[in-house]
Amino acid sequence: MMQKKKLTRWRDIPEDEIVRRVTEFCRAKNITKVSQLERMNLSMEAALRHRNLHHRVFGEPVLLSEVPDRILLEGAKRICERDGIACRKQLSLIDDPLYREMLKRKLTGAAFNNPDYRRFMNLNDAKLVKLAKSECKKKGISARVQLSKRDTSLYAELNRRGLTGKVLKTDKRYWSRMPDDELEQHGRDFCRRNEVSCRSDFKEKDSFLYYSLLRRGLIDGIIGMKIRRWSKLSDDALVASAKKTCSEKGIASRVQLQGADSGLYSALSERKRDGHRLLDEVFMKKEPNVSSLISAIEQYGAENAEEKKQ
């Protein structure tokens, strides 16, 4: 007969003891944020919240509005480098308060090595098309799907003005009139020319051709699909498989895994163990993960103190 897990009565424990226990737990699990503690042990986080003890474990909260521009920008760059954040949209999804503060101070361009903010509304059609063609050539964009993913704002403005066709011209291809063998051969030739190695890559480079082959059941003859049944794997096996995939593909952050293998990312996000997602085990920091922004602020304070002494 299974024994019931003994519940901790936090309300009967003194404040100092609560702080000691939570601090030890956070060090053992490499937890550096309140949100991480909430995912991994909700009762501990609630005990801290009810007695207003968060600051004794995680330190005083950083008010972004009081951080100088130089330190805010430096901290944001460190966070983007650490988490593999490559664009404004990703930063807004991962750390919305930081993104909004940088947007308010007009620092987002400097953070992503793009100081010249593009105000499409001020450009006429001819200049917008010229700019779009230059961006597509620079980034190697040859299809609308690629442009929509790599530069959402530019793609949306071109669509709004009906100029997308002038930037990325598409040939009228009547796939429905092609016999199966001819269409399949065309798909093979396309994959060979464009070095397509998987279905997601095929769909990104030419979604129309991809779905035409898919509807006729011809895609398997061109690119076979390895069916992975994540539900049949145990938690340990799934985590081990994810770590192996990340090591082989050089994936260092959650954002990179989501882009490279959305199925594996979803499986890790949906599965939980001990109150936290398996995704946290794959990308858990081996060393205490002190916030880059806070460390930048502390460094700034130390520099100012040295200057005053001198």
Buried (B, 14 or more C-beta within 10 A) or exposed (E): EEEEEEEBEBEEBEEEEBBBBBBEBBEEBBBBEBEBBBBBBEEBBEBBEEBEBBEBBBEEEBEBEEBEEEBBBBBBBBBBEBBBBBBBEBBBEBBEEBBEBBEEBEBBBBBBEEEEEBEBEEBEEEEBBEBBBEBBEEEEBBBBBBBBEBBEEBBEBBEEBEBBEBBBEEEEBEBEEBEEEEBBEBBBEBBEEBEBEEBBBBBBBBBBBBEBBBEBEBBEEBBEEEEEEBEEBEBEEBBEBBBEBBEEEEBBBBBBBBBBBEEBBEBBBEBEBEEBBBBBBBBEEEEEBEBBBBEBBEEBEEEEEEEEEE
